[in-house]
Amino acid sequence: MEPAAIVGVGMTQIKRERKADGFADLVYEASRAALDDAGMTIEQIDNVITVSNDFFDGRTISSMAIQDACGSFDKNVSTVEGDGTFGAFYGLMRILSGSYGTTLVCAHHKGSESEMALITNAMFDPIYARFLGIDAVTSSALQARAYMAKYGITEEQCAMVSVKNHGNAFANHVAQLPLELTVEEVMSSPYIADPIKLLDCCPISDGAATVILASGERAKKITDKPVWVKGVAHCSSAYHLGDMDLHNVSALEEAAKKAYSMAGIGDPKKDIDLVELYDAFSYMEPLWLEGLGFCERGGGGELTASGKTATGGELPVNASGGCLSGNPILVAGLNRIIEAALQIRGDAGEHQVDGVKTALAHGINGPCGQSHCVWILGGEK
């Protein structure tokens, strides 16, 4: 792959409700921060990718509401309706095409203004599944139960993920929900959809994020700390939930395999220093770690219980607090990329992990990880 790098990043603080801020306010804040981080002006941006969703924004052509805020005037603009990792993937392809030297990718979401159950119900097949009332939470509960039943993963092991990630959030100034928890407190929280309990769930969140990508030639002129894109890939599973093998994350395995190959990763357990993955529910972290090849199938619970995924462990996972500590949908994956980039740069502040040279960022689209996008980032070309 031709060299391309992340040269600027910006995130808003994630909050339960940012009532005074509209979509454009959030996007402007994140985009201004990314430009300042890169030391760039908007005139140096060749094109813009926005990440939004008409259902969540409550309007058609939702991207139109934020075009001025992200500086897209007189620039080529396109929109991705999905997780931020996929929007960044599209922005990267524009650079790799040779048509553009820099791309600004911004994502926004206001969960406080969304009817989550109603909106996420609409992602299911309208003939066979939607009328059942299934949504993001209940479909994830089906996946969690299938995973636990197949491999003997326990609710207590999943609770350890929530304890770890909410605890990590105390060191991250943009995180929404730092909590000092015990496994017992997670286990005693009320069930939302068996086996998922309240403290196994991400919060409703408002926020925005922006990433600036540049070609290798432009990146060297913009910053002395570029974060190089070493490998990236995505893969999709079946559309119908009933056609998916919920405990078999083959789409993630395939995406990871392609990204590792592109990045020259032989053994992810040895070659990757830190992981930022999409964990809207606590069971997702061990399941996705299996799909990413950090342990065998069914070994994610034991990996979590071993303490290796703690910030001071052999494989720090979601040192930022992850989605469990703040999950503006669509923005979440872009935040994972940003957190990984900050760690590589050594700019992650209080939650900086020592010695991060290569990091993995991950996002999903659709119910139960219907689609996965994997990014491998490094400090060296």
FIVEXSE-312940 format. One line per field, with one value per residue (C-alpha): residue in one letter; x, y, z. Coordinates in Angstrom, 1 decimal. Example, Ala and Ser with C-alpha at 12.3 -4.5 7.8 and 13.67 -1.06 7.14 Angstrom:
// residues 2
residu = (a;s)
xx = (12.3;13.7)
yy = (-4.5;-1.1)
zz = (7.8;7.1)
***
This chain:
// residues 381
residu = (m;e;p;a;a;i;v;g;v;g;m;t;q;i;k;r;e;r;k;a;d;g;f;a;d;l;v;y;e;a;s;r;a;a;l;d;d;a;g;m;t;i;e;q;i;d;n;v;i;t;v;s;n;d;f;f;d;g;r;t;i;s;s;m;a;i;q;d;a;c;g;s;f;d;k;n;v;s;t;v;e;g;d;g;t;f;g;a;f;y;g;l;m;r;i;l;s;g;s;y;g;t;t;l;v;c;a;h;h;k;g;s;e;s;e;m;a;l;i;t;n;a;m;f;d;p;i;y;a;r;f;l;g;i;d;a;v;t;s;s;a;l;q;a;r;a;y;m;a;k;y;g;i;t;e;e;q;c;a;m;v;s;v;k;n;h;g;n;a;f;a;n;h;v;a;q;l;p;l;e;l;t;v;e;e;v;m;s;s;p;y;i;a;d;p;i;k;l;l;d;c;c;p;i;s;d;g;a;a;t;v;i;l;a;s;g;e;r;a;k;k;i;t;d;k;p;v;w;v;k;g;v;a;h;c;s;s;a;y;h;l;g;d;m;d;l;h;n;v;s;a;l;e;e;a;a;k;k;a;y;s;m;a;g;i;g;d;p;k;k;d;i;d;l;v;e;l;y;d;a;f;s;y;m;e;p;l;w;l;e;g;l;g;f;c;e;r;g;g;g;g;e;l;t;a;s;g;k;t;a;t;g;g;e;l;p;v;n;a;s;g;g;c;l;s;g;n;p;i;l;v;a;g;l;n;r;i;i;e;a;a;l;q;i;r;g;d;a;g;e;h;q;v;d;g;v;k;t;a;l;a;h;g;i;n;g;p;c;g;q;s;h;c;v;w;i;l;g;g;e;k)
xx = (0.0;1.2;2.2;-0.6;-0.8;-3.0;-1.7;-4.4;-7.1;-9.8;-12.5;-15.2;-15.8;-18.4;-21.4;-24.9;-26.5;-25.0;-28.3;-26.8;-24.9;-26.4;-24.8;-22.9;-21.5;-20.1;-18.6;-17.0;-15.4;-13.9;-12.8;-11.2;-9.3;-8.0;-6.9;-5.1;-3.6;-2.2;-1.2;-3.2;-5.8;-8.9;-7.5;-5.0;-7.8;-8.4;-11.7;-14.1;-15.8;-18.7;-20.2;-23.8;-27.2;-30.6;-32.4;-30.3;-30.3;-34.0;-33.7;-33.0;-29.6;-28.3;-24.8;-26.1;-26.6;-22.8;-21.1;-20.2;-19.0;-16.4;-15.1;-16.4;-17.2;-15.8;-14.5;-15.4;-17.6;-19.0;-20.9;-20.7;-23.6;-22.0;-19.2;-16.4;-13.8;-15.6;-15.7;-12.0;-11.5;-13.3;-11.2;-8.1;-9.1;-9.5;-5.9;-4.6;-6.4;-3.9;-6.7;-6.3;-3.4;-5.4;-8.8;-10.8;-13.1;-15.7;-18.4;-21.1;-23.9;-26.4;-27.9;-29.8;-32.0;-32.5;-35.0;-32.5;-34.8;-37.0;-34.0;-31.9;-35.0;-35.0;-31.7;-33.3;-35.1;-38.5;-40.3;-39.0;-37.4;-38.3;-41.9;-40.5;-39.3;-35.7;-33.1;-29.4;-29.7;-31.9;-29.9;-26.7;-28.2;-28.9;-25.2;-24.0;-26.1;-25.0;-21.3;-21.6;-23.4;-20.9;-17.7;-18.7;-17.9;-19.4;-21.3;-18.6;-15.9;-17.9;-18.4;-14.6;-14.5;-16.9;-14.9;-11.7;-12.9;-15.0;-11.9;-9.7;-12.0;-10.9;-7.6;-9.3;-10.6;-13.0;-14.7;-18.3;-18.6;-15.7;-16.9;-15.3;-17.0;-16.7;-17.7;-20.4;-21.8;-22.0;-23.6;-26.2;-27.3;-30.7;-31.0;-31.8;-32.0;-30.7;-27.7;-26.9;-27.2;-27.3;-23.6;-22.7;-24.1;-22.6;-24.3;-26.3;-23.9;-23.4;-20.1;-18.1;-14.6;-12.4;-9.4;-7.1;-5.4;-2.6;-0.5;3.0;4.5;2.1;2.3;6.0;5.5;2.6;3.9;6.9;4.8;2.7;0.9;1.2;-1.6;0.1;-2.9;-6.7;-9.5;-13.2;-15.5;-19.2;-21.2;-24.8;-27.5;-30.3;-29.6;-30.9;-28.2;-25.4;-23.5;-23.5;-20.6;-18.5;-17.0;-15.6;-16.1;-13.8;-11.3;-11.1;-10.8;-8.0;-6.2;-6.2;-5.1;-2.3;-1.1;-1.0;0.8;3.3;1.9;3.0;1.7;-0.6;0.1;3.7;3.5;0.7;1.2;-2.3;-5.9;-8.8;-11.9;-15.7;-17.2;-20.8;-21.5;-19.1;-19.2;-18.0;-14.4;-13.5;-15.4;-13.7;-10.3;-10.8;-11.7;-8.7;-6.5;-5.2;-6.5;-8.2;-12.0;-13.6;-10.5;-11.6;-13.0;-9.9;-7.8;-9.8;-9.7;-5.9;-5.4;-3.4;-5.8;-5.5;-3.6;-0.5;-0.9;0.8;-2.0;-3.7;-7.3;-9.3;-7.0;-9.2;-12.3;-13.7;-17.3;-18.5;-17.4;-18.9;-20.5;-21.7;-22.7;-21.0;-18.3;-17.2;-14.9;-13.3;-12.6;-10.9;-8.6;-7.8;-7.1;-4.7;-3.0;-2.5;-1.0;1.5;2.4;2.8;0.1;-2.6;-2.1;-2.9;-3.9;-0.7;0.6;4.4;6.1;3.2;4.7;1.9;-1.8;-5.0;-8.3;-11.6;-15.2;-18.4;-21.5;-24.8;-26.2;-23.8;-20.8;-22.4;-19.5;-16.0;-13.3;-9.7;-6.9;-3.3;-1.4;2.3;4.8;7.2;6.4)
yy = (0.0;3.5;5.5;7.4;8.8;10.4;13.9;15.5;14.3;16.0;14.7;16.5;15.5;12.8;13.6;12.1;15.2;18.4;20.2;23.6;22.2;21.2;18.8;21.6;22.8;19.4;18.9;22.4;21.7;18.4;19.7;22.8;20.7;18.4;21.3;22.8;19.5;19.2;22.9;23.2;25.6;24.5;25.6;22.8;20.2;18.8;16.9;16.0;12.8;13.2;10.3;10.6;8.9;10.3;8.1;9.3;13.0;13.0;14.5;13.5;14.2;14.6;15.5;18.8;20.2;20.1;20.9;24.5;23.4;21.0;23.5;21.7;24.9;24.5;21.0;17.6;16.0;12.5;10.9;7.5;6.3;3.9;3.6;6.1;3.4;2.9;6.6;6.9;3.9;5.8;8.8;6.7;5.3;8.8;9.5;6.2;6.9;9.7;12.3;14.0;14.7;15.3;14.2;15.4;12.8;13.9;12.0;13.1;11.7;12.9;9.9;12.2;13.2;9.6;6.9;4.0;1.1;2.4;3.4;0.3;-1.9;-0.4;-2.0;-5.4;-7.1;-5.5;-8.7;-11.3;-9.7;-6.0;-6.8;-8.8;-5.6;-6.7;-3.9;-3.4;-4.5;-7.6;-8.8;-8.4;-10.3;-13.2;-13.1;-12.9;-16.0;-17.9;-17.1;-18.1;-21.3;-22.3;-21.7;-21.6;-17.8;-16.6;-13.4;-12.7;-12.7;-10.2;-8.1;-7.9;-6.0;-3.4;-3.1;-2.6;-0.2;2.0;2.2;3.1;6.0;7.9;8.8;9.9;13.5;13.0;9.9;10.2;7.5;6.7;4.3;2.5;-0.9;-4.4;-7.6;-8.0;-4.6;-5.3;-8.7;-7.2;-4.5;-5.1;-7.2;-5.2;-8.3;-11.5;-12.0;-8.3;-6.2;-2.4;-2.2;-4.4;-1.6;1.5;4.8;7.0;9.7;12.9;13.7;14.2;13.3;14.3;12.7;14.3;11.8;12.7;11.1;10.1;13.1;15.6;14.0;14.6;18.3;18.7;17.0;15.5;12.9;11.2;8.0;5.7;3.5;0.1;-2.0;-1.8;-4.1;-4.7;-7.7;-8.3;-11.3;-12.2;-9.6;-11.7;-12.1;-15.7;-16.5;-15.4;-17.8;-15.4;-17.0;-17.4;-14.0;-15.1;-11.7;-10.2;-13.0;-12.3;-8.5;-9.0;-11.5;-9.0;-6.1;-8.1;-9.2;-5.7;-4.5;-7.4;-8.6;-12.2;-12.8;-10.1;-11.3;-10.3;-7.5;-5.3;-3.2;-1.9;-2.5;0.0;-2.0;-1.4;-2.7;-1.3;-4.4;-6.0;-9.5;-7.9;-7.4;-11.0;-12.1;-9.6;-10.4;-14.0;-12.8;-10.6;-13.6;-12.7;-16.0;-19.1;-19.3;-19.5;-18.1;-14.5;-14.9;-16.4;-13.8;-11.1;-12.8;-13.2;-9.4;-9.3;-6.8;-4.3;-1.1;-2.5;-5.9;-7.6;-6.5;-3.3;-3.2;0.0;2.0;4.9;3.3;2.2;2.5;1.3;4.6;6.8;5.7;8.3;5.9;6.4;8.4;5.4;3.8;7.1;7.6;4.2;5.3;8.6;6.9;4.5;7.3;9.3;6.3;5.9;9.6;9.5;12.1;10.1;12.0;10.2;7.0;6.8;3.2;2.9;1.7;1.7;1.5;-0.5;-0.3;-1.8;0.1;-1.6;-0.6;-2.4;-1.8;-3.5;-5.8;-8.2;-7.2;-7.7;-5.8;-5.2;-2.7;-3.2;-0.6;-1.2;2.0;2.5;5.3;4.2;3.9)
zz = (0.0;-0.8;2.4;4.1;7.6;10.2;10.7;12.9;15.3;17.3;19.7;21.7;25.3;25.3;27.4;28.1;26.7;25.1;25.0;24.0;21.1;17.7;15.3;13.6;16.9;17.7;14.3;14.3;17.7;16.6;13.2;14.7;17.2;14.4;12.3;15.2;16.2;12.6;12.4;9.3;7.8;6.1;2.8;3.1;3.1;-0.4;0.3;3.1;4.2;6.7;8.7;9.7;9.7;8.7;11.3;14.2;13.0;12.4;8.9;5.3;3.8;7.4;6.2;4.9;8.4;9.1;5.8;6.8;10.2;8.8;6.2;3.1;1.1;-2.5;-1.8;-3.0;-0.3;0.2;3.1;4.7;6.7;9.2;11.8;11.7;10.9;7.6;6.9;7.5;5.2;2.4;3.1;2.9;-0.5;-1.8;-0.9;-2.2;-5.5;-6.1;-6.6;-3.2;-0.9;2.3;3.5;6.6;8.0;10.6;12.4;14.8;16.9;19.5;21.3;23.5;20.6;19.3;20.0;20.1;20.2;17.4;15.2;15.7;15.0;11.5;10.7;10.5;7.6;7.2;6.2;8.7;11.6;12.2;13.3;16.2;17.8;18.0;18.3;19.0;22.7;22.2;19.2;21.2;24.0;21.6;20.5;24.1;25.1;22.0;22.8;26.4;25.6;23.0;24.9;28.6;28.9;32.1;33.0;35.6;33.0;30.9;34.1;34.4;31.1;32.4;35.7;33.7;31.1;33.3;35.6;32.7;31.9;35.0;33.2;30.0;30.1;27.2;28.6;29.7;32.4;34.6;37.4;40.2;40.0;41.3;39.5;42.2;41.4;37.7;38.4;40.7;38.2;36.6;33.5;30.4;28.1;29.6;29.9;29.4;32.5;32.9;33.7;30.8;28.4;27.0;27.9;25.6;24.4;22.4;20.7;17.5;16.2;13.3;11.7;9.0;6.6;4.3;1.6;2.6;0.8;2.3;5.8;6.1;5.4;7.8;11.0;12.5;14.3;11.5;12.4;9.5;8.2;8.0;7.1;6.9;5.8;6.3;5.8;6.1;7.3;6.4;6.2;7.9;11.6;11.4;8.8;11.1;13.3;16.2;18.1;15.0;14.0;10.7;9.2;11.8;11.4;7.6;8.1;10.6;8.4;5.5;7.6;9.3;5.9;4.6;7.7;7.8;11.1;11.6;15.2;16.5;20.1;19.6;17.1;18.4;21.5;22.2;21.0;20.9;19.9;19.7;23.0;23.2;25.5;27.8;26.1;22.8;24.0;24.6;21.5;19.2;20.8;19.6;16.1;16.0;16.8;20.3;21.6;20.4;19.9;23.4;25.1;25.4;28.9;30.2;28.5;30.3;33.7;33.4;33.6;30.4;28.8;31.7;31.0;32.7;31.1;28.2;25.8;26.9;25.5;25.6;27.8;27.0;28.6;25.3;24.2;27.6;29.0;26.2;22.9;20.5;17.7;14.3;16.2;18.3;15.7;14.7;18.4;18.5;15.6;17.4;20.7;18.9;17.1;20.3;22.0;19.2;19.3;23.1;23.4;25.3;28.5;31.8;30.1;28.0;27.8;27.6;24.5;22.0;18.5;16.7;17.6;16.4;16.0;15.3;14.5;13.5;11.4;11.9;14.6;16.3;14.3;10.9;9.4;10.9;10.0;11.3;11.2;12.0;12.8;13.5;14.3;11.5;7.8)
***
